[in-house]
Amino acid sequence: RDGRTVRSGGRVVSGNRIARWAGYVAFAIVFAVACGFLSNWQFSRSADRNAELALIAANYDADAAPLDELVTADGALSPEDEWRQVELVGTYLHADQLLVRNRPHGGTSAFEVLVPFRLEDGRVVIVDRGWVAPGKEQPEPDVIPAAPEGTTTVVVRLRETEPLPSSGRSAPDGQVPTIHVPTIAETIEEPTTLTGLYGLMVSEQPAPADRPQALDRPSDDPGSHLSYAIQWILFAVMGFGFVWYMIRTERRHRREEAEGRAPSEPKRRRDRDMQEEDELLDSVR
């Protein structure tokens, strides 16, 4: 009834049962391979996050350097120079101010204030002056502190341009969905804009009476990637453990059936033995 059988260790094992066990093992192997890929992905993300934290630690508080030491002739920024401070001298282009929408600050979807800054040599750098909260009666901010007039010295931390939103979302006039500098350069019609980078404002001289809220220092939280990677490894081991448990349980049930008793019969057998002992004691009396 169970199909072809083989003898193992003095016991007869059905071919159907072997096929079923092989299926269990195959499933465990496929599951372990999937867990391995996911674990490796989390290890990679952990390594990337650790490299990012090391870069911030090395560059965030480093002394300001001249812009031309960190930026190539075509306006690109080397990844190892991100977060470095530079000192810029020039004037803000107030008429081309933009807002970046949906930025998480202050527990709300805030706006970051972008103002193009023209250097004395004519090049333009997009400066992120900080963030402002949405308005009380409307989504747009009630007040946006103005940038200083005239010649200004600005210290910024350099960041690489952000990508365009993958969702394709847009923004109303005067706003942008991300700090994608090439798109911003087209909006403000400044052909000399450095499109590979932008600056996070640290200070301005002369300092204005009011300015947007300063951007927080980046988090030093390494994240949960490492613990997730270890969890996927444990899941793979647990998969094989579950298969072992299933095979062991099935073999025990088969052995009990071969001995002519149900899996739950040991308890009833003990009760019957106790009853026979009581009857024997009664006969002695």
Secondary structure, DSSP 8 states (H G I E B T S, - for coil): ---SEEEETTEEEEHHHHHHHHHHHHHHHHHHHHHHHHHHHHHHHHHHHHHHHHHHHHHTTS--B-HHHHB-TTS-B-GGGTT-EEEEEEEE-GGG-EEEEEEEETTEEEEEEEEEEEETTS-EEEEEEEEE---SSSSS-S-------SSEEEEEEEEE-----TT-----TTEESS--HHHHHHHHT-TTB-TTEEEEEEEEES--S---B----------SHHHHHHHHHHHHHHHHHHHHHHHHHHHHHHHHHHTT--TTHHHHHHHHHHHHHHHHHHHH-
